[in-house]
Amino acid sequence: MDRIARIKEFLKSSPNDSFLKHALALEYIKLGDDAGARQLFEELLAYEPGYVGSYYHLGRLLERAGLPKEAIPVYEKGMEMAKAANDRHAYNELQAALDDLI
């Protein structure tokens, strides 16, 4: 069974597991399925806005899709959530991504 199939199988019993959704979105990115990855990241962040790591990947995905204006608020929201969680590393990564973009 491939990674995507295994993750989907786990998601059947834990459909709101943010780690699994994040992992599946990353697998979709590897396959070039940015639309599928975007949907998962957006679902995940709507359900658990404090899942800081997904903001970076969603922002990068939006940049690759030629949507920099949509990436900016994603990075900003991620920075806000990282600051609230006192996650300096994530905050700095998001800040660097935003600085590179603008």
Chimera marker file (.cmm) of the C-alpha trace (Angstrom):
<marker_set name="trace">
<marker id="1" x="0.000" y="0.000" z="0.000" r="1" g="1" b="0" radius="0.5"/>
<marker id="2" x="1.432" y="3.376" z="-0.933" r="1" g="1" b="0" radius="0.5"/>
<marker id="3" x="1.784" y="6.314" z="1.437" r="1" g="1" b="0" radius="0.5"/>
<marker id="4" x="-1.304" y="8.138" z="0.189" r="1" g="1" b="0" radius="0.5"/>
<marker id="5" x="-3.487" y="5.061" z="0.521" r="1" g="1" b="0" radius="0.5"/>
<marker id="6" x="-2.179" y="4.417" z="4.059" r="1" g="1" b="0" radius="0.5"/>
<marker id="7" x="-2.795" y="8.018" z="5.141" r="1" g="1" b="0" radius="0.5"/>
<marker id="8" x="-6.304" y="7.943" z="3.659" r="1" g="1" b="0" radius="0.5"/>
<marker id="9" x="-6.975" y="4.699" z="5.514" r="1" g="1" b="0" radius="0.5"/>
<marker id="10" x="-5.915" y="6.318" z="8.811" r="1" g="1" b="0" radius="0.5"/>
<marker id="11" x="-8.079" y="9.348" z="8.021" r="1" g="1" b="0" radius="0.5"/>
<marker id="12" x="-11.157" y="7.126" z="7.798" r="1" g="1" b="0" radius="0.5"/>
<marker id="13" x="-10.962" y="6.519" z="11.525" r="1" g="1" b="0" radius="0.5"/>
<marker id="14" x="-9.643" y="10.002" z="12.388" r="1" g="1" b="0" radius="0.5"/>
<marker id="15" x="-11.064" y="12.368" z="9.760" r="1" g="1" b="0" radius="0.5"/>
<marker id="16" x="-10.059" y="15.544" z="11.607" r="1" g="1" b="0" radius="0.5"/>
<marker id="17" x="-6.493" y="14.504" z="12.431" r="1" g="1" b="0" radius="0.5"/>
<marker id="18" x="-4.451" y="17.569" z="11.472" r="1" g="1" b="0" radius="0.5"/>
<marker id="19" x="-1.158" y="15.682" z="11.312" r="1" g="1" b="0" radius="0.5"/>
<marker id="20" x="-2.623" y="13.192" z="8.828" r="1" g="1" b="0" radius="0.5"/>
<marker id="21" x="-4.190" y="15.915" z="6.695" r="1" g="1" b="0" radius="0.5"/>
<marker id="22" x="-0.913" y="17.840" z="6.659" r="1" g="1" b="0" radius="0.5"/>
<marker id="23" x="0.996" y="14.678" z="5.685" r="1" g="1" b="0" radius="0.5"/>
<marker id="24" x="-1.488" y="13.883" z="2.916" r="1" g="1" b="0" radius="0.5"/>
<marker id="25" x="-1.270" y="17.424" z="1.559" r="1" g="1" b="0" radius="0.5"/>
<marker id="26" x="2.524" y="17.123" z="1.409" r="1" g="1" b="0" radius="0.5"/>
<marker id="27" x="2.184" y="13.842" z="-0.490" r="1" g="1" b="0" radius="0.5"/>
<marker id="28" x="-0.157" y="15.547" z="-2.962" r="1" g="1" b="0" radius="0.5"/>
<marker id="29" x="2.420" y="18.298" z="-3.476" r="1" g="1" b="0" radius="0.5"/>
<marker id="30" x="5.041" y="15.645" z="-4.288" r="1" g="1" b="0" radius="0.5"/>
<marker id="31" x="2.687" y="14.310" z="-6.971" r="1" g="1" b="0" radius="0.5"/>
<marker id="32" x="2.038" y="17.793" z="-8.372" r="1" g="1" b="0" radius="0.5"/>
<marker id="33" x="-1.570" y="17.843" z="-7.150" r="1" g="1" b="0" radius="0.5"/>
<marker id="34" x="-1.491" y="21.376" z="-5.771" r="1" g="1" b="0" radius="0.5"/>
<marker id="35" x="-5.295" y="21.676" z="-5.941" r="1" g="1" b="0" radius="0.5"/>
<marker id="36" x="-5.749" y="18.645" z="-3.695" r="1" g="1" b="0" radius="0.5"/>
<marker id="37" x="-3.036" y="19.856" z="-1.331" r="1" g="1" b="0" radius="0.5"/>
<marker id="38" x="-4.536" y="23.333" z="-1.157" r="1" g="1" b="0" radius="0.5"/>
<marker id="39" x="-7.951" y="21.955" z="-0.277" r="1" g="1" b="0" radius="0.5"/>
<marker id="40" x="-6.489" y="19.850" z="2.528" r="1" g="1" b="0" radius="0.5"/>
<marker id="41" x="-4.410" y="22.705" z="3.953" r="1" g="1" b="0" radius="0.5"/>
<marker id="42" x="-7.429" y="25.016" z="3.899" r="1" g="1" b="0" radius="0.5"/>
<marker id="43" x="-9.665" y="22.407" z="5.566" r="1" g="1" b="0" radius="0.5"/>
<marker id="44" x="-7.014" y="21.729" z="8.183" r="1" g="1" b="0" radius="0.5"/>
<marker id="45" x="-6.481" y="25.404" z="9.009" r="1" g="1" b="0" radius="0.5"/>
<marker id="46" x="-10.217" y="26.076" z="9.156" r="1" g="1" b="0" radius="0.5"/>
<marker id="47" x="-10.560" y="23.260" z="11.693" r="1" g="1" b="0" radius="0.5"/>
<marker id="48" x="-7.324" y="23.876" z="13.602" r="1" g="1" b="0" radius="0.5"/>
<marker id="49" x="-5.942" y="27.379" z="12.952" r="1" g="1" b="0" radius="0.5"/>
<marker id="50" x="-3.116" y="26.761" z="15.395" r="1" g="1" b="0" radius="0.5"/>
<marker id="51" x="-1.503" y="24.117" z="13.173" r="1" g="1" b="0" radius="0.5"/>
<marker id="52" x="1.287" y="26.531" z="12.319" r="1" g="1" b="0" radius="0.5"/>
<marker id="53" x="3.346" y="24.411" z="9.918" r="1" g="1" b="0" radius="0.5"/>
<marker id="54" x="0.597" y="24.310" z="7.324" r="1" g="1" b="0" radius="0.5"/>
<marker id="55" x="0.638" y="28.076" z="6.797" r="1" g="1" b="0" radius="0.5"/>
<marker id="56" x="4.149" y="27.943" z="5.359" r="1" g="1" b="0" radius="0.5"/>
<marker id="57" x="3.347" y="25.135" z="2.936" r="1" g="1" b="0" radius="0.5"/>
<marker id="58" x="0.049" y="26.685" z="1.870" r="1" g="1" b="0" radius="0.5"/>
<marker id="59" x="1.751" y="30.025" z="1.285" r="1" g="1" b="0" radius="0.5"/>
<marker id="60" x="4.469" y="28.426" z="-0.840" r="1" g="1" b="0" radius="0.5"/>
<marker id="61" x="1.841" y="26.517" z="-2.796" r="1" g="1" b="0" radius="0.5"/>
<marker id="62" x="-0.035" y="29.740" z="-3.522" r="1" g="1" b="0" radius="0.5"/>
<marker id="63" x="3.188" y="31.408" z="-4.640" r="1" g="1" b="0" radius="0.5"/>
<marker id="64" x="3.903" y="28.523" z="-7.052" r="1" g="1" b="0" radius="0.5"/>
<marker id="65" x="0.375" y="28.883" z="-8.395" r="1" g="1" b="0" radius="0.5"/>
<marker id="66" x="1.060" y="32.535" z="-9.222" r="1" g="1" b="0" radius="0.5"/>
<marker id="67" x="-1.163" y="33.809" z="-6.419" r="1" g="1" b="0" radius="0.5"/>
<marker id="68" x="1.191" y="35.948" z="-4.320" r="1" g="1" b="0" radius="0.5"/>
<marker id="69" x="-1.613" y="38.227" z="-3.127" r="1" g="1" b="0" radius="0.5"/>
<marker id="70" x="-3.323" y="35.186" z="-1.609" r="1" g="1" b="0" radius="0.5"/>
<marker id="71" x="-0.073" y="33.949" z="-0.047" r="1" g="1" b="0" radius="0.5"/>
<marker id="72" x="0.562" y="37.170" z="1.881" r="1" g="1" b="0" radius="0.5"/>
<marker id="73" x="-2.388" y="36.878" z="4.293" r="1" g="1" b="0" radius="0.5"/>
<marker id="74" x="-1.625" y="33.171" z="4.760" r="1" g="1" b="0" radius="0.5"/>
<marker id="75" x="1.904" y="34.003" z="5.903" r="1" g="1" b="0" radius="0.5"/>
<marker id="76" x="0.606" y="36.843" z="8.091" r="1" g="1" b="0" radius="0.5"/>
<marker id="77" x="-2.009" y="34.629" z="9.752" r="1" g="1" b="0" radius="0.5"/>
<marker id="78" x="0.617" y="31.944" z="10.286" r="1" g="1" b="0" radius="0.5"/>
<marker id="79" x="2.910" y="34.476" z="11.932" r="1" g="1" b="0" radius="0.5"/>
<marker id="80" x="0.075" y="35.584" z="14.201" r="1" g="1" b="0" radius="0.5"/>
<marker id="81" x="-0.634" y="31.982" z="15.206" r="1" g="1" b="0" radius="0.5"/>
<marker id="82" x="3.076" y="31.189" z="15.679" r="1" g="1" b="0" radius="0.5"/>
<marker id="83" x="3.470" y="34.231" z="17.896" r="1" g="1" b="0" radius="0.5"/>
<marker id="84" x="0.450" y="33.181" z="19.965" r="1" g="1" b="0" radius="0.5"/>
<marker id="85" x="1.982" y="29.711" z="20.354" r="1" g="1" b="0" radius="0.5"/>
<marker id="86" x="5.370" y="31.218" z="21.203" r="1" g="1" b="0" radius="0.5"/>
<marker id="87" x="6.863" y="29.269" z="18.277" r="1" g="1" b="0" radius="0.5"/>
<marker id="88" x="9.811" y="31.484" z="17.308" r="1" g="1" b="0" radius="0.5"/>
<marker id="89" x="11.158" y="29.065" z="14.716" r="1" g="1" b="0" radius="0.5"/>
<marker id="90" x="7.899" y="28.918" z="12.767" r="1" g="1" b="0" radius="0.5"/>
<marker id="91" x="7.438" y="32.668" z="13.118" r="1" g="1" b="0" radius="0.5"/>
<marker id="92" x="10.898" y="33.317" z="11.669" r="1" g="1" b="0" radius="0.5"/>
<marker id="93" x="10.315" y="30.902" z="8.768" r="1" g="1" b="0" radius="0.5"/>
<marker id="94" x="7.024" y="32.565" z="7.918" r="1" g="1" b="0" radius="0.5"/>
<marker id="95" x="8.547" y="36.034" z="8.250" r="1" g="1" b="0" radius="0.5"/>
<marker id="96" x="11.389" y="35.073" z="5.896" r="1" g="1" b="0" radius="0.5"/>
<marker id="97" x="8.925" y="33.675" z="3.348" r="1" g="1" b="0" radius="0.5"/>
<marker id="98" x="6.854" y="36.857" z="3.546" r="1" g="1" b="0" radius="0.5"/>
<marker id="99" x="9.936" y="39.064" z="3.246" r="1" g="1" b="0" radius="0.5"/>
<marker id="100" x="11.084" y="37.119" z="0.171" r="1" g="1" b="0" radius="0.5"/>
<marker id="101" x="7.649" y="37.542" z="-1.382" r="1" g="1" b="0" radius="0.5"/>
<marker id="102" x="7.234" y="41.258" z="-0.794" r="1" g="1" b="0" radius="0.5"/>
<link id1="1" id2="2" r="1" g="1" b="0" radius="0.2"/>
<link id1="2" id2="3" r="1" g="1" b="0" radius="0.2"/>
<link id1="3" id2="4" r="1" g="1" b="0" radius="0.2"/>
<link id1="4" id2="5" r="1" g="1" b="0" radius="0.2"/>
<link id1="5" id2="6" r="1" g="1" b="0" radius="0.2"/>
<link id1="6" id2="7" r="1" g="1" b="0" radius="0.2"/>
<link id1="7" id2="8" r="1" g="1" b="0" radius="0.2"/>
<link id1="8" id2="9" r="1" g="1" b="0" radius="0.2"/>
<link id1="9" id2="10" r="1" g="1" b="0" radius="0.2"/>
<link id1="10" id2="11" r="1" g="1" b="0" radius="0.2"/>
<link id1="11" id2="12" r="1" g="1" b="0" radius="0.2"/>
<link id1="12" id2="13" r="1" g="1" b="0" radius="0.2"/>
<link id1="13" id2="14" r="1" g="1" b="0" radius="0.2"/>
<link id1="14" id2="15" r="1" g="1" b="0" radius="0.2"/>
<link id1="15" id2="16" r="1" g="1" b="0" radius="0.2"/>
<link id1="16" id2="17" r="1" g="1" b="0" radius="0.2"/>
<link id1="17" id2="18" r="1" g="1" b="0" radius="0.2"/>
<link id1="18" id2="19" r="1" g="1" b="0" radius="0.2"/>
<link id1="19" id2="20" r="1" g="1" b="0" radius="0.2"/>
<link id1="20" id2="21" r="1" g="1" b="0" radius="0.2"/>
<link id1="21" id2="22" r="1" g="1" b="0" radius="0.2"/>
<link id1="22" id2="23" r="1" g="1" b="0" radius="0.2"/>
<link id1="23" id2="24" r="1" g="1" b="0" radius="0.2"/>
<link id1="24" id2="25" r="1" g="1" b="0" radius="0.2"/>
<link id1="25" id2="26" r="1" g="1" b="0" radius="0.2"/>
<link id1="26" id2="27" r="1" g="1" b="0" radius="0.2"/>
<link id1="27" id2="28" r="1" g="1" b="0" radius="0.2"/>
<link id1="28" id2="29" r="1" g="1" b="0" radius="0.2"/>
<link id1="29" id2="30" r="1" g="1" b="0" radius="0.2"/>
<link id1="30" id2="31" r="1" g="1" b="0" radius="0.2"/>
<link id1="31" id2="32" r="1" g="1" b="0" radius="0.2"/>
<link id1="32" id2="33" r="1" g="1" b="0" radius="0.2"/>
<link id1="33" id2="34" r="1" g="1" b="0" radius="0.2"/>
<link id1="34" id2="35" r="1" g="1" b="0" radius="0.2"/>
<link id1="35" id2="36" r="1" g="1" b="0" radius="0.2"/>
<link id1="36" id2="37" r="1" g="1" b="0" radius="0.2"/>
<link id1="37" id2="38" r="1" g="1" b="0" radius="0.2"/>
<link id1="38" id2="39" r="1" g="1" b="0" radius="0.2"/>
<link id1="39" id2="40" r="1" g="1" b="0" radius="0.2"/>
<link id1="40" id2="41" r="1" g="1" b="0" radius="0.2"/>
<link id1="41" id2="42" r="1" g="1" b="0" radius="0.2"/>
<link id1="42" id2="43" r="1" g="1" b="0" radius="0.2"/>
<link id1="43" id2="44" r="1" g="1" b="0" radius="0.2"/>
<link id1="44" id2="45" r="1" g="1" b="0" radius="0.2"/>
<link id1="45" id2="46" r="1" g="1" b="0" radius="0.2"/>
<link id1="46" id2="47" r="1" g="1" b="0" radius="0.2"/>
<link id1="47" id2="48" r="1" g="1" b="0" radius="0.2"/>
<link id1="48" id2="49" r="1" g="1" b="0" radius="0.2"/>
<link id1="49" id2="50" r="1" g="1" b="0" radius="0.2"/>
<link id1="50" id2="51" r="1" g="1" b="0" radius="0.2"/>
<link id1="51" id2="52" r="1" g="1" b="0" radius="0.2"/>
<link id1="52" id2="53" r="1" g="1" b="0" radius="0.2"/>
<link id1="53" id2="54" r="1" g="1" b="0" radius="0.2"/>
<link id1="54" id2="55" r="1" g="1" b="0" radius="0.2"/>
<link id1="55" id2="56" r="1" g="1" b="0" radius="0.2"/>
<link id1="56" id2="57" r="1" g="1" b="0" radius="0.2"/>
<link id1="57" id2="58" r="1" g="1" b="0" radius="0.2"/>
<link id1="58" id2="59" r="1" g="1" b="0" radius="0.2"/>
<link id1="59" id2="60" r="1" g="1" b="0" radius="0.2"/>
<link id1="60" id2="61" r="1" g="1" b="0" radius="0.2"/>
<link id1="61" id2="62" r="1" g="1" b="0" radius="0.2"/>
<link id1="62" id2="63" r="1" g="1" b="0" radius="0.2"/>
<link id1="63" id2="64" r="1" g="1" b="0" radius="0.2"/>
<link id1="64" id2="65" r="1" g="1" b="0" radius="0.2"/>
<link id1="65" id2="66" r="1" g="1" b="0" radius="0.2"/>
<link id1="66" id2="67" r="1" g="1" b="0" radius="0.2"/>
<link id1="67" id2="68" r="1" g="1" b="0" radius="0.2"/>
<link id1="68" id2="69" r="1" g="1" b="0" radius="0.2"/>
<link id1="69" id2="70" r="1" g="1" b="0" radius="0.2"/>
<link id1="70" id2="71" r="1" g="1" b="0" radius="0.2"/>
<link id1="71" id2="72" r="1" g="1" b="0" radius="0.2"/>
<link id1="72" id2="73" r="1" g="1" b="0" radius="0.2"/>
<link id1="73" id2="74" r="1" g="1" b="0" radius="0.2"/>
<link id1="74" id2="75" r="1" g="1" b="0" radius="0.2"/>
<link id1="75" id2="76" r="1" g="1" b="0" radius="0.2"/>
<link id1="76" id2="77" r="1" g="1" b="0" radius="0.2"/>
<link id1="77" id2="78" r="1" g="1" b="0" radius="0.2"/>
<link id1="78" id2="79" r="1" g="1" b="0" radius="0.2"/>
<link id1="79" id2="80" r="1" g="1" b="0" radius="0.2"/>
<link id1="80" id2="81" r="1" g="1" b="0" radius="0.2"/>
<link id1="81" id2="82" r="1" g="1" b="0" radius="0.2"/>
<link id1="82" id2="83" r="1" g="1" b="0" radius="0.2"/>
<link id1="83" id2="84" r="1" g="1" b="0" radius="0.2"/>
<link id1="84" id2="85" r="1" g="1" b="0" radius="0.2"/>
<link id1="85" id2="86" r="1" g="1" b="0" radius="0.2"/>
<link id1="86" id2="87" r="1" g="1" b="0" radius="0.2"/>
<link id1="87" id2="88" r="1" g="1" b="0" radius="0.2"/>
<link id1="88" id2="89" r="1" g="1" b="0" radius="0.2"/>
<link id1="89" id2="90" r="1" g="1" b="0" radius="0.2"/>
<link id1="90" id2="91" r="1" g="1" b="0" radius="0.2"/>
<link id1="91" id2="92" r="1" g="1" b="0" radius="0.2"/>
<link id1="92" id2="93" r="1" g="1" b="0" radius="0.2"/>
<link id1="93" id2="94" r="1" g="1" b="0" radius="0.2"/>
<link id1="94" id2="95" r="1" g="1" b="0" radius="0.2"/>
<link id1="95" id2="96" r="1" g="1" b="0" radius="0.2"/>
<link id1="96" id2="97" r="1" g="1" b="0" radius="0.2"/>
<link id1="97" id2="98" r="1" g="1" b="0" radius="0.2"/>
<link id1="98" id2="99" r="1" g="1" b="0" radius="0.2"/>
<link id1="99" id2="100" r="1" g="1" b="0" radius="0.2"/>
<link id1="100" id2="101" r="1" g="1" b="0" radius="0.2"/>
<link id1="101" id2="102" r="1" g="1" b="0" radius="0.2"/>
</marker_set>
